[in-house]
C-alpha cells in the first residue's frame, strides 16, 4: 500500500476505472452471447433487437476508450454478417431521410 498521498489517490482511481471497465466488458459479452443465442435459435425479431443493443454497447465501449474504434468496427461487421444469415437483409440499418440544408438568405 502506498504511503504518499498522491499515490494513494492513484490507487483509488485505478480501482474505480478497473471496476468500470470490467462492468462494461461484461455488458459487451452478455449482449454478444444473447445475440449468438438468438441467431442459433433463428429468431428474427429478437436477433435484430439484440444487434441494436450490441451496437449500442460497443459504441459506449469506444466512447470510454475500452476498445479501439477499428476493433469495434470489425466486431460490428462480424455480428452484422452473422445476423444477416438469419434475417436475410441488412439488419439494424434504417435509411434516414435526407438532411435538410439551410437555405441561403437573400438581402433585399
C-alpha positions in Angstrom: 0.0 0.0 0.0 1.4 3.4 -0.9 2.3 6.0 1.7 2.4 9.1 -0.4 -1.0 10.9 -0.7 -0.9 11.2 -4.5 -0.1 7.5 -4.8 -3.0 6.6 -2.6 -5.3 8.7 -4.8 -3.9 6.9 -7.9 -4.7 3.5 -6.4 -8.3 4.6 -5.7 -8.7 5.9 -9.2 -7.3 2.7 -10.7 -9.7 0.6 -8.7 -12.7 2.7 -9.9 -11.6 2.6 -13.5 -11.0 -1.2 -13.3 -14.5 -1.9 -11.9 -16.0 0.4 -14.6 -14.1 -1.3 -17.4 -14.9 -4.8 -16.1 -18.6 -3.9 -15.9 -18.6 -2.6 -19.5 -16.7 -5.6 -20.8 -19.3 -7.8 -19.1 -22.1 -5.9 -20.7 -20.5 -6.4 -24.1 -20.0 -10.2 -23.5 -23.6 -10.6 -22.4 -25.0 -8.7 -25.3 -22.9 -10.8 -27.8 -23.9 -14.0 -26.1 -27.6 -13.2 -26.3 -27.2 -12.2 -29.9 -25.5 -15.5 -30.7 -28.2 -17.5 -28.8 -30.9 -15.8 -30.9 -29.0 -16.4 -34.1 -28.8 -20.1 -33.1 -32.5 -20.2 -32.4 -33.1 -18.3 -35.7 -35.4 -15.8 -34.0 -35.5 -12.9 -36.5 -37.1 -10.2 -34.3 -35.0 -10.8 -31.2 -31.9 -11.1 -33.3 -32.4 -7.6 -34.8 -33.2 -6.1 -31.3 -30.1 -7.8 -29.9 -27.9 -6.5 -32.7 -29.0 -2.9 -31.9 -28.1 -3.4 -28.3 -24.7 -4.9 -29.3 -24.1 -1.8 -31.4 -25.0 0.4 -28.6 -22.8 -1.3 -26.0 -19.9 -1.4 -28.5 -20.3 2.3 -29.2 -20.2 3.1 -25.5 -17.1 1.0 -25.1 -15.4 3.0 -27.8 -16.5 6.3 -26.3 -15.0 5.3 -23.0 -11.7 4.1 -24.6 -12.3 0.4 -23.7 -11.9 -0.7 -27.3 -10.2 0.9 -30.3 -12.7 2.1 -32.9 -11.3 -0.2 -35.6 -11.7 -3.2 -33.4 -15.3 -2.2 -32.7 -15.9 -1.7 -36.5 -14.6 -5.3 -37.1 -16.8 -6.7 -34.4 -19.9 -4.8 -35.7 -19.2 -6.2 -39.2 -18.8 -9.7 -37.9 -22.1 -9.6 -35.9 -23.9 -8.0 -38.8 -22.8 -10.7 -41.1 -23.9 -13.4 -38.7 -27.3 -11.7 -38.2 -27.8 -11.2 -41.9 -27.8 -15.0 -42.3 -30.8 -15.3 -40.1 -32.7 -12.1 -41.0 -31.9 -12.1 -44.7 -31.3 -8.4 -45.2 -29.1 -5.7 -43.8 -30.3 -5.6 -40.2 -30.5 -2.6 -37.8 -29.9 -0.1 -40.5 -32.5 2.5 -41.3 -32.5 4.7 -44.3 -32.8 8.1 -42.8 -34.5 11.0 -44.6 -32.0 13.3 -46.4 -30.9 16.1 -44.3 -32.4 19.5 -45.0 -29.9 22.1 -45.9 -30.2 25.6 -44.7 -31.5 27.9 -47.4 -29.3 30.9 -48.3 -30.8 34.1 -47.1 -31.2 36.9 -49.6 -30.9 40.5 -48.8 -33.4 42.9 -50.3 
